[in-house]
């Protein structure tokens, strides 16, 4: 296969799984709770990475704390969140404006999202997730 034949979608839909059982979270209407994410091949992801890195480099004289690293990761993933689909944490639907706070409040979710975005197979043209 020629390299140029390998193509990726900019976005893919991730099914949110229970952090312990791994079962897909039901939306209460026969479907699943999902998040549409921009993948590492997308311009949106690349721009978010550049912004994140430029921001970190501008503060280079200071050491990066664990809290700042976690905040940077949440910022990156929130910038790559296109939409929350049928997601409800009990206090109403989540929108992309509150994605960073949502990820920081639910470490298990940020881990799932990070793993999903990093897996190119999720975004490969013709894959189930894309």
N, C-alpha and C positions, 0 to 999 in steps of 0.2 A: 504494500500500500504506500502511495506517495504521501509525504508529510502534508502537502497542501490540500489533500483530500480530507484531512481530519478537521472537523468543524465543531464549534461550540456555540450553544445558545448563550445569550447574555444573562438570562434568568432561568431559575428552576424552582419548583415548589417542593419544600421540605415538609414532610408529615411530622408533627411534633409527637414524640414518644414519651410515655411515662418514664420518669428517671430511674425507677427501680425495676419495673417489670418489662420495659421495652415495648409495651403494647401501644399502638397508636391512640392518641387522645381523641375521643369521640366529640363531635360538635353538638350532640343532642338531636340532630336531625338526620341521622343515618350516614353522615360523612365524617371527615376528620378535620381537626384543627391543623392549619398549615401556615407556613411563612414563605412568601416568595422572595428569593434572595438573588442578588447579582453575584455571579461567579468570578473567580480570579482572572478569567480571560476577558472580562468586560471592561469597557472604559470607565464605568462607574467605580468598579473595584480599584482599578489602577489609580484613578484620581484620589480616592479615599486613602489609599496607601501612601501616595506622594504627600498628601496633606498631613497625614499622621506622622510620617517620617520627618517632613520639614518642620513640623511643630516640635517634635522631640529634639531635632538637631539645633533648633534655636535656643533650647534650654540645656544645651550640652554641658555647660559648666557645672550644672547640678547633677547629682546622681539621681537616677530614676528609681523611685521607690516601688515596692510591690503594688501599692495602691494606684500609683500613676500608671504602671504597666497594665493593670486590670482596667483602669479607666480608658486607656488608649485602645485596648482590645474591644471594649464595649463601644467606643466611639467609631472605630473602623467598621464593626459589624452593623451598627445602627445606620451608618452611611450607605451600607450595602443592602439594607432591608428595603425592598420595594413595597411590600404590603404584608399585613397580618390578615389571614383569611379565616373567619369563623373562630377566632381566638378570643377567649373570655377568661379572665382571672377572677371573676366574681364581682368586680367593681366596674363592669362595662367593657366594651370593646377597646382594644389597644390600637393606637394609630402609630404611624412611623415617627411622629414627633416625640413620642414617649418611648421609643425603642431602646435607647441607651439606658434609661432608668429601669426599664423592664428587664433587660439583660443583666444589669448589675444586681437587681433584686432577686434574680433567679439564676444562680450560677450553673445549675444543671442545664438550663436552656441555652446559655451562652456557649457551653461546651458542645451541645448538639449542633448549634448553628455553625460554630467554628469548624467542626469536623465536616459538616455537609458542604460548606463553601470551599473548603480545601480539597475536596474530592472531585477532581475533574470529571469523573464518570457521571456525576449527577447532572452535568451541563452538556455532555456530549450530544450532538444532534442525533436524534432518534432514540435516546435513552428514555426510560420510563419516567424519571423525575423531571426531565426538561419539557 
